[in-house]
Amino acid sequence: MNRKSKLGMVGAALLAAMLVAPHAGAQNAIERKGGSCPTGYNQSGNYCNPGSGAKPAIHRIGGSCPTGYNQSGDYCVGSSSSAKHAMHRSGGSCPSGYSQSGSYCVKN
């Protein structure tokens, strides 16, 4: 295979990856916890699907939400669409690259 063919294949692979990769900032559906879905999400069976411009959301554990998130019913919703990734803390410490925020780990 000549150099020009190899470059063409690499370019095609990069284009395919860009088309398949999820949109940055796109939110995922979350499991519904009973009542209403969080602000910006629509109920679909046992799930809450993000609407256009939805902010990240996570199930609320007990009291307060992690840094950068506000309470919305049984959920914590990012204060902006670019809120840092948050997850429930399991066990003692957070994984590398995350800091503890109450019962949560928030990406640095």
N, CA, C and O atoms as CSV, one atom per row, in Angstrom:
chain,resi,resn,atom,element,x,y,z
A,1,MET,N,N,0.849,-1.169,0.000
A,1,MET,CA,C,0.000,0.000,0.000
A,1,MET,C,C,0.896,1.233,0.000
A,1,MET,O,O,1.855,1.305,0.768
A,2,ASN,N,N,0.590,2.195,-0.852
A,2,ASN,CA,C,1.436,3.377,-0.914
A,2,ASN,C,C,1.043,4.405,0.149
A,2,ASN,O,O,0.001,4.291,0.794
A,3,ARG,N,N,1.899,5.400,0.311
A,3,ARG,CA,C,1.721,6.413,1.364
A,3,ARG,C,C,0.407,7.170,1.201
A,3,ARG,O,O,-0.273,7.437,2.192
A,4,LYS,N,N,0.045,7.514,-0.006
A,4,LYS,CA,C,-1.185,8.273,-0.261
A,4,LYS,C,C,-2.413,7.462,0.176
A,4,LYS,O,O,-3.349,8.020,0.749
A,5,SER,N,N,-2.413,6.164,-0.089
A,5,SER,CA,C,-3.521,5.301,0.319
A,5,SER,C,C,-3.624,5.225,1.834
A,5,SER,O,O,-4.721,5.266,2.392
A,6,LYS,N,N,-2.463,5.113,2.504
A,6,LYS,CA,C,-2.455,5.049,3.964
A,6,LYS,C,C,-3.012,6.341,4.569
A,6,LYS,O,O,-3.801,6.297,5.512
A,7,LEU,N,N,-2.605,7.477,4.031
A,7,LEU,CA,C,-3.104,8.762,4.532
A,7,LEU,C,C,-4.606,8.887,4.318
A,7,LEU,O,O,-5.316,9.424,5.168
A,8,GLY,N,N,-5.083,8.399,3.202
A,8,GLY,CA,C,-6.519,8.432,2.926
A,8,GLY,C,C,-7.291,7.572,3.907
A,8,GLY,O,O,-8.375,7.955,4.347
A,9,MET,N,N,-6.745,6.411,4.257
A,9,MET,CA,C,-7.407,5.528,5.215
A,9,MET,C,C,-7.422,6.145,6.612
A,9,MET,O,O,-8.415,6.029,7.330
A,10,VAL,N,N,-6.326,6.800,6.999
A,10,VAL,CA,C,-6.262,7.455,8.307
A,10,VAL,C,C,-7.275,8.589,8.366
A,10,VAL,O,O,-7.977,8.747,9.366
A,11,GLY,N,N,-7.352,9.371,7.311
A,11,GLY,CA,C,-8.320,10.468,7.262
A,11,GLY,C,C,-9.751,9.962,7.352
A,11,GLY,O,O,-10.579,10.553,8.045
A,12,ALA,N,N,-10.042,8.881,6.663
A,12,ALA,CA,C,-11.394,8.306,6.700
A,12,ALA,C,C,-11.710,7.787,8.098
A,12,ALA,O,O,-12.835,7.943,8.573
A,13,ALA,N,N,-10.734,7.172,8.762
A,13,ALA,CA,C,-10.948,6.657,10.121
A,13,ALA,C,C,-11.206,7.802,11.096
A,13,ALA,O,O,-12.082,7.697,11.954
A,14,LEU,N,N,-10.449,8.894,10.973
A,14,LEU,CA,C,-10.663,10.049,11.851
A,14,LEU,C,C,-12.041,10.665,11.636
A,14,LEU,O,O,-12.710,11.027,12.603
A,15,LEU,N,N,-12.466,10.786,10.406
A,15,LEU,CA,C,-13.787,11.334,10.109
A,15,LEU,C,C,-14.879,10.447,10.692
A,15,LEU,O,O,-15.843,10.950,11.270
A,16,ALA,N,N,-14.737,9.147,10.548
A,16,ALA,CA,C,-15.730,8.217,11.097
A,16,ALA,C,C,-15.794,8.338,12.611
A,16,ALA,O,O,-16.884,8.318,13.182
A,17,ALA,N,N,-14.643,8.464,13.277
A,17,ALA,CA,C,-14.616,8.592,14.737
A,17,ALA,C,C,-15.316,9.876,15.182
A,17,ALA,O,O,-16.024,9.879,16.189
A,18,MET,N,N,-15.123,10.955,14.441
A,18,MET,CA,C,-15.768,12.226,14.802
A,18,MET,C,C,-17.279,12.139,14.643
A,18,MET,O,O,-18.022,12.726,15.428
A,19,LEU,N,N,-17.731,11.415,13.640
A,19,LEU,CA,C,-19.164,11.303,13.403
A,19,LEU,C,C,-19.844,10.400,14.417
A,19,LEU,O,O,-21.005,10.622,14.761
A,20,VAL,N,N,-19.141,9.390,14.898
A,20,VAL,CA,C,-19.708,8.431,15.834
A,20,VAL,C,C,-19.588,8.907,17.274
A,20,VAL,O,O,-20.431,8.564,18.103
A,21,ALA,N,N,-18.564,9.686,17.589
A,21,ALA,CA,C,-18.338,10.135,18.967
A,21,ALA,C,C,-19.505,10.985,19.437
A,21,ALA,O,O,-20.051,11.772,18.664
A,22,PRO,N,N,-19.898,10.830,20.718
A,22,PRO,CA,C,-21.001,11.627,21.237
A,22,PRO,C,C,-20.629,13.094,21.305
A,22,PRO,O,O,-19.462,13.444,21.475
A,23,HIS,N,N,-21.619,13.938,21.172
A,23,HIS,CA,C,-21.446,15.377,21.235
A,23,HIS,C,C,-20.946,15.759,22.625
A,23,HIS,O,O,-21.498,15.301,23.625
A,24,ALA,N,N,-19.925,16.579,22.699
A,24,ALA,CA,C,-19.421,17.024,23.995
A,24,ALA,C,C,-20.529,17.760,24.735
A,24,ALA,O,O,-21.220,18.603,24.162
A,25,GLY,N,N,-20.687,17.439,25.991
A,25,GLY,CA,C,-21.713,18.088,26.794
A,25,GLY,C,C,-23.072,17.419,26.703
A,25,GLY,O,O,-23.993,17.799,27.426
A,26,ALA,N,N,-23.218,16.428,25.828
A,26,ALA,CA,C,-24.494,15.728,25.716
A,26,ALA,C,C,-24.731,14.940,26.996
A,26,ALA,O,O,-23.805,14.327,27.527
A,27,GLN,N,N,-25.952,14.949,27.493
A,27,GLN,CA,C,-26.291,14.264,28.734
A,27,GLN,C,C,-26.918,12.910,28.420
A,27,GLN,O,O,-27.448,12.697,27.330
A,28,ASN,N,N,-26.851,12.009,29.378
A,28,ASN,CA,C,-27.404,10.673,29.229
A,28,ASN,C,C,-28.710,10.549,29.999
A,28,ASN,O,O,-28.971,11.308,30.932
A,29,ALA,N,N,-29.527,9.579,29.595
A,29,ALA,CA,C,-30.740,9.266,30.342
A,29,ALA,C,C,-30.334,8.733,31.703
A,29,ALA,O,O,-29.285,8.103,31.838
A,30,ILE,N,N,-31.160,8.982,32.718
A,30,ILE,CA,C,-30.909,8.457,34.056
A,30,ILE,C,C,-32.152,7.721,34.526
A,30,ILE,O,O,-33.264,8.024,34.093
A,31,GLU,N,N,-31.964,6.762,35.405
A,31,GLU,CA,C,-33.088,6.001,35.942
A,31,GLU,C,C,-33.948,6.925,36.800
A,31,GLU,O,O,-33.432,7.725,37.581
A,32,ARG,N,N,-35.266,6.802,36.645
A,32,ARG,CA,C,-36.201,7.635,37.409
A,32,ARG,C,C,-36.356,7.047,38.798
A,32,ARG,O,O,-36.470,5.831,38.951
A,33,LYS,N,N,-36.360,7.909,39.818
A,33,LYS,CA,C,-36.434,7.461,41.212
A,33,LYS,C,C,-37.842,7.574,41.777
A,33,LYS,O,O,-37.980,7.804,42.978
A,34,GLY,N,N,-38.840,7.433,41.022
A,34,GLY,CA,C,-40.191,7.606,41.558
A,34,GLY,C,C,-40.791,8.888,41.029
A,34,GLY,O,O,-41.067,8.966,39.832
A,35,GLY,N,N,-41.002,9.876,41.836
A,35,GLY,CA,C,-41.619,11.151,41.455
A,35,GLY,C,C,-41.232,11.700,40.098
A,35,GLY,O,O,-41.083,10.959,39.127
A,36,SER,N,N,-41.078,12.977,40.050
A,36,SER,CA,C,-40.788,13.682,38.798
A,36,SER,C,C,-39.321,13.584,38.419
A,36,SER,O,O,-38.454,13.356,39.262
A,37,CYS,N,N,-39.065,13.761,37.138
A,37,CYS,CA,C,-37.695,13.829,36.643
A,37,CYS,C,C,-37.105,15.185,37.010
A,37,CYS,O,O,-37.841,16.133,37.284
A,38,PRO,N,N,-35.777,15.278,37.016
A,38,PRO,CA,C,-35.164,16.567,37.341
A,38,PRO,C,C,-35.440,17.612,36.260
A,38,PRO,O,O,-35.830,17.279,35.141
A,39,THR,N,N,-35.238,18.839,36.602
A,39,THR,CA,C,-35.419,19.951,35.674
A,39,THR,C,C,-34.628,19.702,34.391
A,39,THR,O,O,-33.443,19.373,34.444
A,40,GLY,N,N,-35.284,19.858,33.240
A,40,GLY,CA,C,-34.630,19.673,31.945
A,40,GLY,C,C,-34.732,18.263,31.392
A,40,GLY,O,O,-34.275,18.004,30.278
A,41,TYR,N,N,-35.330,17.336,32.156
A,41,TYR,CA,C,-35.462,15.948,31.739
A,41,TYR,C,C,-36.936,15.581,31.588
A,41,TYR,O,O,-37.787,16.128,32.291
A,42,ASN,N,N,-37.240,14.665,30.681
A,42,ASN,CA,C,-38.606,14.225,30.421
A,42,ASN,C,C,-38.748,12.746,30.748
A,42,ASN,O,O,-37.868,11.946,30.427
A,43,GLN,N,N,-39.852,12.385,31.385
A,43,GLN,CA,C,-40.090,10.994,31.752
A,43,GLN,C,C,-40.359,10.134,30.523
A,43,GLN,O,O,-41.102,10.524,29.623
A,44,SER,N,N,-39.740,8.956,30.504
A,44,SER,CA,C,-39.964,7.965,29.460
A,44,SER,C,C,-39.899,6.606,30.146
A,44,SER,O,O,-38.827,6.017,30.282
A,45,GLY,N,N,-41.051,6.119,30.573
A,45,GLY,CA,C,-41.091,4.866,31.325
A,45,GLY,C,C,-40.392,5.029,32.656
A,45,GLY,O,O,-40.733,5.918,33.436
A,46,ASN,N,N,-39.418,4.179,32.920
A,46,ASN,CA,C,-38.666,4.242,34.177
A,46,ASN,C,C,-37.405,5.089,34.068
A,46,ASN,O,O,-36.512,4.991,34.909
A,47,TYR,N,N,-37.334,5.918,33.033
A,47,TYR,CA,C,-36.140,6.729,32.809
A,47,TYR,C,C,-36.502,8.196,32.642
A,47,TYR,O,O,-37.649,8.549,32.367
A,48,CYS,N,N,-35.501,9.032,32.815
A,48,CYS,CA,C,-35.612,10.466,32.558
A,48,CYS,C,C,-34.652,10.776,31.423
A,48,CYS,O,O,-33.440,10.625,31.572
A,49,ASN,N,N,-35.188,11.207,30.296
A,49,ASN,CA,C,-34.373,11.533,29.134
A,49,ASN,C,C,-34.079,13.026,29.118
A,49,ASN,O,O,-34.973,13.834,29.369
A,50,PRO,N,N,-32.842,13.400,28.828
A,50,PRO,CA,C,-32.497,14.814,28.808
A,50,PRO,C,C,-33.155,15.529,27.638
A,50,PRO,O,O,-33.192,15.016,26.520
A,51,GLY,N,N,-33.674,16.721,27.913
A,51,GLY,CA,C,-34.214,17.568,26.864
A,51,GLY,C,C,-33.085,18.386,26.259
A,51,GLY,O,O,-31.930,18.266,26.667
A,52,SER,N,N,-33.421,19.201,25.301
A,52,SER,CA,C,-32.435,20.062,24.661
A,52,SER,C,C,-31.829,21.005,25.701
A,52,SER,O,O,-32.555,21.698,26.414
A,53,GLY,N,N,-30.514,21.029,25.783
A,53,GLY,CA,C,-29.825,21.911,26.718
A,53,GLY,C,C,-29.854,21.445,28.165
A,53,GLY,O,O,-29.539,22.223,29.066
A,54,ALA,N,N,-30.231,20.169,28.412
A,54,ALA,CA,C,-30.281,19.651,29.781
A,54,ALA,C,C,-28.891,19.680,30.410
A,54,ALA,O,O,-27.879,19.486,29.737
A,55,LYS,N,N,-28.873,19.922,31.694
A,55,LYS,CA,C,-27.630,19.936,32.453
A,55,LYS,C,C,-27.413,18.542,33.045
A,55,LYS,O,O,-28.368,17.779,33.188
A,56,PRO,N,N,-26.160,18.200,33.393
A,56,PRO,CA,C,-25.917,16.873,33.963
A,56,PRO,C,C,-26.719,16.677,35.245
A,56,PRO,O,O,-26.932,17.628,35.997
A,57,ALA,N,N,-27.162,15.451,35.499
A,57,ALA,CA,C,-27.944,15.146,36.700
A,57,ALA,C,C,-27.485,13.821,37.283
A,57,ALA,O,O,-27.001,12.939,36.573
A,58,ILE,N,N,-27.649,13.704,38.596
A,58,ILE,CA,C,-27.283,12.504,39.334
A,58,ILE,C,C,-28.301,12.328,40.454
A,58,ILE,O,O,-28.848,13.317,40.943
A,59,HIS,N,N,-28.567,11.093,40.872
A,59,HIS,CA,C,-29.480,10.864,41.984
A,59,HIS,C,C,-28.907,11.498,43.247
A,59,HIS,O,O,-27.707,11.404,43.506
A,60,ARG,N,N,-29.760,12.140,44.023
A,60,ARG,CA,C,-29.338,12.785,45.271
A,60,ARG,C,C,-29.281,11.737,46.367
A,60,ARG,O,O,-30.173,10.898,46.489
A,61,ILE,N,N,-28.222,11.795,47.163
A,61,ILE,CA,C,-28.063,10.902,48.313
A,61,ILE,C,C,-28.228,11.747,49.569
A,61,ILE,O,O,-27.423,12.639,49.838
A,62,GLY,N,N,-29.258,11.464,50.324
A,62,GLY,CA,C,-29.442,12.149,51.605
A,62,GLY,C,C,-29.529,13.653,51.480
A,62,GLY,O,O,-30.382,14.169,50.759
A,63,GLY,N,N,-28.662,14.355,52.170
A,63,GLY,CA,C,-28.719,15.810,52.292
A,63,GLY,C,C,-28.379,16.603,51.061
A,63,GLY,O,O,-29.196,16.735,50.150
A,64,SER,N,N,-27.178,17.129,51.031
A,64,SER,CA,C,-26.827,18.113,50.017
A,64,SER,C,C,-26.248,17.490,48.748
A,64,SER,O,O,-25.861,16.322,48.718
A,65,CYS,N,N,-26.205,18.301,47.722
A,65,CYS,CA,C,-25.655,17.902,46.423
A,65,CYS,C,C,-24.162,18.215,46.392
A,65,CYS,O,O,-23.672,19.001,47.203
A,66,PRO,N,N,-23.434,17.593,45.449
A,66,PRO,CA,C,-22.003,17.893,45.350
A,66,PRO,C,C,-21.760,19.317,44.860
A,66,PRO,O,O,-22.656,19.965,44.320
A,67,THR,N,N,-20.553,19.782,45.056
A,67,THR,CA,C,-20.144,21.102,44.591
A,67,THR,C,C,-20.451,21.243,43.100
A,67,THR,O,O,-20.127,20.356,42.309
A,68,GLY,N,N,-21.078,22.361,42.718
A,68,GLY,CA,C,-21.412,22.616,41.316
A,68,GLY,C,C,-22.764,22.079,40.895
A,68,GLY,O,O,-23.128,22.176,39.723
A,69,TYR,N,N,-23.526,21.504,41.843
A,69,TYR,CA,C,-24.841,20.928,41.557
A,69,TYR,C,C,-25.879,21.515,42.515
A,69,TYR,O,O,-25.557,21.860,43.652
A,70,ASN,N,N,-27.123,21.624,42.048
A,70,ASN,CA,C,-28.241,22.120,42.849
A,70,ASN,C,C,-29.316,21.051,42.940
A,70,ASN,O,O,-29.486,20.252,42.019
A,71,GLN,N,N,-30.039,21.036,44.048
A,71,GLN,CA,C,-31.099,20.052,44.245
A,71,GLN,C,C,-32.290,20.329,43.341
A,71,GLN,O,O,-32.707,21.475,43.177
A,72,SER,N,N,-32.835,19.260,42.753
A,72,SER,CA,C,-34.059,19.306,41.965
A,72,SER,C,C,-34.824,18.024,42.289
A,72,SER,O,O,-34.654,17.003,41.624
A,73,GLY,N,N,-35.672,18.090,43.322
A,73,GLY,CA,C,-36.389,16.900,43.785
A,73,GLY,C,C,-35.419,15.884,44.341
A,73,GLY,O,O,-34.614,16.207,45.215
A,74,ASP,N,N,-35.482,14.648,43.843
A,74,ASP,CA,C,-34.595,13.573,44.299
A,74,ASP,C,C,-33.278,13.541,43.528
A,74,ASP,O,O,-32.555,12.546,43.580
A,75,TYR,N,N,-32.961,14.616,42.817
A,75,TYR,CA,C,-31.789,14.654,41.959
A,75,TYR,C,C,-30.920,15.858,42.282
A,75,TYR,O,O,-31.360,16.805,42.934
A,76,CYS,N,N,-29.698,15.806,41.824
A,76,CYS,CA,C,-28.783,16.944,41.842
A,76,CYS,C,C,-28.504,17.271,40.384
A,76,CYS,O,O,-28.097,16.402,39.613
A,77,VAL,N,N,-28.725,18.527,40.006
A,77,VAL,CA,C,-28.556,18.959,38.617
A,77,VAL,C,C,-27.431,19.985,38.565
A,77,VAL,O,O,-27.370,20.898,39.388
A,78,GLY,N,N,-26.541,19.826,37.589
A,78,GLY,CA,C,-25.414,20.740,37.430
A,78,GLY,C,C,-25.876,22.183,37.335
A,78,GLY,O,O,-26.907,22.475,36.728
A,79,SER,N,N,-25.113,23.082,37.938
A,79,SER,CA,C,-25.474,24.500,37.886
A,79,SER,C,C,-25.240,25.082,36.497
A,79,SER,O,O,-25.715,26.178,36.196
A,80,SER,N,N,-24.506,24.352,35.641
A,80,SER,CA,C,-24.338,24.758,34.240
A,80,SER,C,C,-24.228,23.488,33.398
A,80,SER,O,O,-24.031,22.396,33.930
A,81,SER,N,N,-24.357,23.642,32.090
A,81,SER,CA,C,-24.280,22.471,31.211
A,81,SER,C,C,-22.863,21.906,31.169
A,81,SER,O,O,-22.653,20.783,30.710
A,82,SER,N,N,-21.887,22.685,31.648
A,82,SER,CA,C,-20.507,22.199,31.663
A,82,SER,C,C,-20.062,21.828,33.085
A,82,SER,O,O,-18.867,21.830,33.380
A,83,ALA,N,N,-21.022,21.509,33.965
A,83,ALA,CA,C,-20.675,21.101,35.328
A,83,ALA,C,C,-19.763,19.876,35.276
A,83,ALA,O,O,-19.914,19.012,34.412
A,84,LYS,N,N,-18.835,19.817,36.193
A,84,LYS,CA,C,-17.892,18.694,36.233
A,84,LYS,C,C,-18.626,17.391,36.551
A,84,LYS,O,O,-19.623,17.388,37.272
A,85,HIS,N,N,-18.121,16.295,36.007
A,85,HIS,CA,C,-18.721,14.981,36.232
A,85,HIS,C,C,-18.736,14.673,37.720
A,85,HIS,O,O,-17.738,14.883,38.410
A,86,ALA,N,N,-19.858,14.176,38.218
A,86,ALA,CA,C,-19.985,13.771,39.613
A,86,ALA,C,C,-20.532,12.354,39.661
A,86,ALA,O,O,-21.288,11.937,38.784
A,87,MET,N,N,-20.139,11.614,40.704
A,87,MET,CA,C,-20.636,10.259,40.898
A,87,MET,C,C,-20.738,9.994,42.392
A,87,MET,O,O,-20.117,10.681,43.202
A,88,HIS,N,N,-21.527,8.990,42.743
A,88,HIS,CA,C,-21.671,8.610,44.141
A,88,HIS,C,C,-20.357,8.015,44.633
A,88,HIS,O,O,-19.720,7.217,43.946
A,89,ARG,N,N,-19.972,8.418,45.827
A,89,ARG,CA,C,-18.733,7.901,46.424
A,89,ARG,C,C,-19.012,6.525,47.001
A,89,ARG,O,O,-19.984,6.330,47.730
A,90,SER,N,N,-18.166,5.589,46.676
A,90,SER,CA,C,-18.311,4.221,47.164
A,90,SER,C,C,-17.096,3.892,48.018
A,90,SER,O,O,-15.968,3.879,47.525
A,91,GLY,N,N,-17.327,3.629,49.290
A,91,GLY,CA,C,-16.206,3.311,50.166
A,91,GLY,C,C,-15.515,4.560,50.673
A,91,GLY,O,O,-16.139,5.611,50.821
A,92,GLY,N,N,-14.224,4.440,50.939
A,92,GLY,CA,C,-13.471,5.513,51.574
A,92,GLY,C,C,-13.164,6.708,50.710
A,92,GLY,O,O,-13.736,7.778,50.917
A,93,SER,N,N,-12.280,6.559,49.751
A,93,SER,CA,C,-11.814,7.722,49.008
A,93,SER,C,C,-12.289,7.688,47.559
A,93,SER,O,O,-12.784,6.678,47.060
A,94,CYS,N,N,-12.119,8.816,46.918
A,94,CYS,CA,C,-12.496,8.944,45.508
A,94,CYS,C,C,-11.359,8.435,44.623
A,94,CYS,O,O,-10.206,8.388,45.051
A,95,PRO,N,N,-11.689,8.055,43.386
A,95,PRO,CA,C,-10.630,7.601,42.475
A,95,PRO,C,C,-9.713,8.754,42.080
A,95,PRO,O,O,-10.043,9.923,42.276
A,96,SER,N,N,-8.587,8.412,41.534
A,96,SER,CA,C,-7.629,9.399,41.056
A,96,SER,C,C,-8.308,10.350,40.071
A,96,SER,O,O,-9.043,9.915,39.185
A,97,GLY,N,N,-8.058,11.635,40.230
A,97,GLY,CA,C,-8.645,12.633,39.337
A,97,GLY,C,C,-9.966,13.190,39.833
A,97,GLY,O,O,-10.560,14.045,39.175
A,98,TYR,N,N,-10.442,12.718,40.994
A,98,TYR,CA,C,-11.699,13.171,41.585
A,98,TYR,C,C,-11.445,13.639,43.016
A,98,TYR,O,O,-10.536,13.144,43.683
A,99,SER,N,N,-12.244,14.587,43.482
A,99,SER,CA,C,-12.177,15.072,44.852
A,99,SER,C,C,-13.489,14.779,45.553
A,99,SER,O,O,-14.550,14.773,44.929
A,100,GLN,N,N,-13.410,14.535,46.853
A,100,GLN,CA,C,-14.620,14.246,47.627
A,100,GLN,C,C,-15.424,15.517,47.856
A,100,GLN,O,O,-14.874,16.574,48.164
A,101,SER,N,N,-16.749,15.389,47.697
A,101,SER,CA,C,-17.696,16.460,47.992
A,101,SER,C,C,-18.893,15.808,48.668
A,101,SER,O,O,-19.848,15.413,47.999
A,102,GLY,N,N,-18.845,15.695,49.987
A,102,GLY,CA,C,-19.891,14.991,50.722
A,102,GLY,C,C,-19.914,13.526,50.343
A,102,GLY,O,O,-18.891,12.846,50.429
A,103,SER,N,N,-21.070,13.030,49.924
A,103,SER,CA,C,-21.235,11.627,49.545
A,103,SER,C,C,-20.899,11.386,48.077
A,103,SER,O,O,-21.228,10.335,47.526
A,104,TYR,N,N,-20.251,12.347,47.450
A,104,TYR,CA,C,-19.981,12.292,46.008
A,104,TYR,C,C,-18.483,12.449,45.725
A,104,TYR,O,O,-17.713,12.873,46.587
A,105,CYS,N,N,-18.097,12.104,44.516
A,105,CYS,CA,C,-16.766,12.378,43.982
A,105,CYS,C,C,-16.974,13.263,42.756
A,105,CYS,O,O,-17.778,12.943,41.880
A,106,VAL,N,N,-16.248,14.373,42.701
A,106,VAL,CA,C,-16.383,15.328,41.596
A,106,VAL,C,C,-15.033,15.414,40.875
A,106,VAL,O,O,-13.982,15.552,41.500
A,107,LYS,N,N,-15.097,15.329,39.548
A,107,LYS,CA,C,-13.875,15.378,38.729
A,107,LYS,C,C,-13.135,16.691,38.968
A,107,LYS,O,O,-13.736,17.763,39.042
A,108,ASN,N,N,-11.814,16.574,39.087
A,108,ASN,CA,C,-10.980,17.786,39.297
A,108,ASN,C,C,-10.945,18.648,38.063
A,108,ASN,O,O,-10.298,19.695,38.060
